[in-house]
Structure formats: structure tokens, C-alpha cells
Amino acid sequence: KKLEQQLGRRLLPRSSRRIGLTAEGRRLLPRIREAVLALEGIGRQFETTEHTGTIRLGAGDTVFRYYLLDILKRFHAAYPAIRLQVTNRTSETLTRLMKEGALDLAIVSRPHGAPPDPALRPFAEMTYVFAAAEELAGQIGDFPAAMGQFPLLLPEKGTTARRILDAYCAGEGITLDPEIELESVDLLADLARAGLGAAYVPEQCAQPFFKTGELHILPDVRLSHALMLYLPEAALIPPCARLFVHALIRE
């Protein structure tokens, strides 16, 4: 019907007894058949190319380790011909690389207090907690009010996690004087296990040590921030990268 409206010609006779073609429809049929076959060929071409190629993926170290590693393993097993080119940088750097067109996809943390961005799609949530070895955890009474009285092992300033913690402490009237500041949350957890202080780390990072009793979670501080999938315009995403987006969404 739409084709008839575009052409201004009747292609099918309207009859309750039979379906056929008008004279105009019979003349157009070979061209229409060619067009349909051409579209089917294009579809098959995309089906082939989406299973090959390179995905330029960016994320931070913690995201790769605790959110993406298993997904990447399963994706590579399902599509071994797709090459994964991985970039490990901060969210600020990844955002810049996306805008420059140097990456196809990135997992970033939206800056604290930043307005919504239509290019960012929620992917997961990262929750940070304070964790300490048993001896130190037993000495901490009124937490977080007493936070400033104990050695603190914190992420470096400028990271999303640190900005959120700083904002929380400012609202509670707590002054932070960290003993150690590091980029690696895994190293912070290791230092906490050694009894050097209370580490502010992702819950997933400390979870294995909660089970073994090497670390104990300190009460009343659980701060979360959203991890966002940075998606460029759909038309700019390679077919193989769209496959990876579907894998992430299914998770």
C-alpha cells in the first residue's frame, strides 16, 4: 500500500476472490524482485561483518577486573574472530577519547553532580565501603564519626569515588587526613589486610576477604555511583561493537 501511494499506481487489485497483480504491478515485479534480493544480500553482508572486526573498548582498571572480565571471556568464546582492543584509563580520559573518536565504546563514571548526558546509559552500580583487619576494626567504635582518628587508606583525589567520599564527609562535618592515597583499589585492600588502616574500596574488591575473615566491613558508610556505558550515535558504532553492547545489556 505504501509503495502504491509513493508511485501513484495500483499494483494489486482489491478483490475478495483473488490476489493478483495489475498490469503496472506485473511491469514492476522484476525490479521489485531485484531490490528485495539486493536488500537480502546487504543483510547477509552485515551478518558476516558483525562477527569480525575490532572493538576499541575503554574502561578503568576496577571496572575491567570486577565487571567486564567474565563478560569479555564469554564474548571472546562466542565471537573469536572479533578482536578486542582494550584501553585502561580514567573516566575523564576515556570521555575525551570517545569525543575524539579514538574509542568505539567506554564504561565511565559520570562526574559527581554532572547533569544527565544522552550519550551515557546506566550499566552497573559500584558501591564503596570501608574495610579493615579484625584488630583495627575492633578498635573503631563510633564509625564514621571517628573516621578521622584512624589511619585511612583512600583512593587518590580527583577520582569519582574520592569526590563522592569527600562530599559525604563535608556534609557530615568530618575532616579526612588519609595515611595513604593510591590509584589501585586492590593494593588498598592488601594494605588493609596487613593492618595498616581502614581502606575505602569497592565492595566487590573486599568481598573475598570478608568471607575469609581477613577484612571486616565498617558500619554505616556505603556510597554508590553509577557506571555508565558511553555510546556514540548508533550509526557510528561498528556492527561488531553493537554485538558487544547487546552482550552487556543481557548481563
QUIHU-V786247 format. One line per field, one symbol per residue. burial: # if it has 9 or more other C-alpha atoms within 8 Angstrom, else .. A space follows every 10 residues. Layout:
BEGIN
burial = ???
END
This chain:
BEGIN
burial = ...#.....# ###....... ##.###.... .......... .....#..## ########## ..##.####. #...##..#. .##.....## #..##.##.. ..######## .........# #.#..##### ####.##..# ..#..###.# ######..## ######..## ...#...#.. ##..#..##. ###.#.#### ###.##..## ...#####.. ..#.###### ##....#### ####..##.. .
END
